[in-house]
Every structure is written in structure tokens, then in C-alpha cells.
Amino acid sequence: MKSDNCIKMEFLSKSCNEGFSRVAIAALASQLDPTLEQINEIKTAVSEAVTNAIVHGYRDSIGIIYITAKIRKNKLTVTIRDRGCGIPDIEKAREPLFTTGNENERSGMGFTIMESFMDRVRVRSTVGGGTKVTLEKQLDIKE
């Protein structure tokens, strides 16, 4: 069995940092020897969560995005948190094609993509207090 491991990071909510976050989480997940498809799914889900925090959480301001990722046994758990504006209606925000951003630039598919690639997606948010998205994925350990 692979040993437990955890990383924590924080960075400014600038779009140039989205790529860094997805690569860092992929590097941690690679300890479980996932398939290329699983790594791509993890990277995409993390990218969507971080992009949501940048575009919707902080809107036209710069804030801090906090990420904690851990491996326990063969499960990867990634938490992306911001202290932005929060989500007034989480269920509405999770509907496919719903966006609070520019409809010409945003597809409204962020949560749908996260849910399709991860085993579990939890969202907690407080208006004016920020949002926390937790992504979980079970990976088979190759013996």
C-alpha cells in the first residue's frame, strides 16, 4: 500500500496560476501510479475548480486561492478554497450551462465537468465568505 501524503499551497487568483495548480496536483496523484486518462481527469477537474475561484469567486479582484491535496490509501482528495464573493444558489450553479460570467466566454459546464471526472464533488459556500470545493477520486493501486 502507498503511504499517505499531503500538500498545501496558496497562490494569487491570477489565471497564470491555474496551470501550476493542475500540474502540482497531478504530480501528487502520480504517486498512486494512475493511468494517463485518470491524470488528465484529475487535472481537468482541478483546472475547472481553480478557474471558477478566479473568474467567479474573485471576479474583478485578486485574492488568494488555497489548495490542500492528500492521498490516503488509494484515494486522492483535493480541496480548493477561496474567500471570494460566494455562491448564492449552489444547486443553480451546479446546473449545466448556468454561468454568472460572460456567456460568450463561459460555458457554464465547470461543475458538470468536475462531477463527470471525479467520484465525488462537494461544494460549500457562504455569500461574502467564499467557496470550498472538495474533489475525491479513488485510484486502483497497481500491485
C-alpha positions, 0 to 999 in steps of 0.5 A, a space after each residue: 500500500 502507498 503511504 499517505 501524503 499531503 500538500 498545501 499551497 496558496 497562490 494569487 487568483 491570477 489565471 497564470 496560476 491555474 496551470 501550476 495548480 493542475 500540474 502540482 496536483 497531478 504530480 501528487 496523484 502520480 504517486 498512486 501510479 494512475 493511468 494517463 486518462 485518470 491524470 488528465 481527469 484529475 487535472 481537468 477537474 482541478 483546472 475547472 475548480 481553480 478557474 471558477 475561484 478566479 473568474 467567479 469567486 474573485 471576479 474583478 479582484 485578486 485574492 488568494 486561492 488555497 489548495 490542500 491535496 492528500 492521498 490516503 490509501 488509494 484515494 486522492 482528495 483535493 480541496 480548493 478554497 477561496 474567500 471570494 464573493 460566494 455562491 448564492 444558489 449552489 444547486 443553480 450553479 451546479 446546473 449545466 450551462 448556468 454561468 454568472 460570467 460572460 456567456 460568450 466566454 463561459 460555458 457554464 459546464 465547470 461543475 458538470 465537468 468536475 462531477 463527470 471526472 471525479 467520484 465525488 464533488 462537494 461544494 460549500 459556500 457562504 455569500 461574502 465568505 467564499 467557496 470550498 470545493 472538495 474533489 475525491 477520486 479513488 485510484 486502483 493501486 497497481 500491485 
